[in-house]
Amino acid sequence: MRAGGAGARAPWHLWAAGIVAILWNAGGCLDYVMTQVQGDAWLANMEPTQTLLDWFHGLPAWYDAAWAIAVWGGLLGGVLLLARRRWATPVFVLSLLGWTATAVYALALSNGMEVMGAYWPIQIVHLVIGALFVWYAMAMSQRGVLR
């Protein structure tokens, strides 16, 4: 503990985790914004099939909202982690819930697995990484690192 009860010192890995969270989610934010702004021109970078384009065009509005919450929440969570704020944990939880909603739609409520082909496991990767950010923020909060 620091003098005056200001909380535990920030371990070196807090900075690493915060930077990774920011970079990981910044990539998601870029993808989200470019998909919203440039649409098919951005998606062309993935060399999509017409079926995949049709799937993207048919996404419900709540999917876009969940996607936005996932990526922007994750970015904010990373910033809050670096700022050593307890709010990092609930913001990462909200981000994980957003990713969970998109994964449920993609993997269970639509033909997303078929349309994504070999790329569908990325949904699971996003969920695992999001869960790790939640776990890490909770651990740092319990250790008194986040205030």
Secondary structure in CASP SS format (residue, H / E / C, confidence):
PFRMAT SS
TARGET T0000
AUTHOR 0000-0000-0000
METHOD secondary structure of the structure
MODEL  1
M C 1.00
R C 1.00
A C 1.00
G C 1.00
G C 1.00
A C 1.00
G C 1.00
A C 1.00
R C 1.00
A C 1.00
P C 1.00
W H 1.00
H H 1.00
L H 1.00
W H 1.00
A H 1.00
A H 1.00
G H 1.00
I H 1.00
V H 1.00
A H 1.00
I H 1.00
L H 1.00
W H 1.00
N H 1.00
A H 1.00
G H 1.00
G H 1.00
C H 1.00
L H 1.00
D H 1.00
Y H 1.00
V H 1.00
M H 1.00
T H 1.00
Q H 1.00
V H 1.00
Q H 1.00
G C 1.00
D H 1.00
A H 1.00
W H 1.00
L H 1.00
A H 1.00
N H 1.00
M H 1.00
E C 1.00
P C 1.00
T C 1.00
Q H 1.00
T H 1.00
L H 1.00
L H 1.00
D H 1.00
W H 1.00
F H 1.00
H H 1.00
G C 1.00
L C 1.00
P C 1.00
A H 1.00
W H 1.00
Y H 1.00
D H 1.00
A H 1.00
A H 1.00
W H 1.00
A H 1.00
I H 1.00
A H 1.00
V H 1.00
W H 1.00
G H 1.00
G H 1.00
L H 1.00
L H 1.00
G H 1.00
G H 1.00
V H 1.00
L H 1.00
L H 1.00
L H 1.00
A C 1.00
R C 1.00
R C 1.00
R C 1.00
W C 1.00
A H 1.00
T H 1.00
P H 1.00
V H 1.00
F H 1.00
V H 1.00
L H 1.00
S H 1.00
L H 1.00
L H 1.00
G H 1.00
W H 1.00
T H 1.00
A H 1.00
T H 1.00
A H 1.00
V H 1.00
Y H 1.00
A H 1.00
L H 1.00
A H 1.00
L H 1.00
S C 1.00
N C 1.00
G H 1.00
M H 1.00
E H 1.00
V H 1.00
M H 1.00
G H 1.00
A H 1.00
Y H 1.00
W C 1.00
P H 1.00
I H 1.00
Q H 1.00
I H 1.00
V H 1.00
H H 1.00
L H 1.00
V H 1.00
I H 1.00
G H 1.00
A H 1.00
L H 1.00
F H 1.00
V H 1.00
W H 1.00
Y H 1.00
A H 1.00
M H 1.00
A H 1.00
M H 1.00
S H 1.00
Q H 1.00
R C 1.00
G C 1.00
V C 1.00
L C 1.00
R C 1.00
END
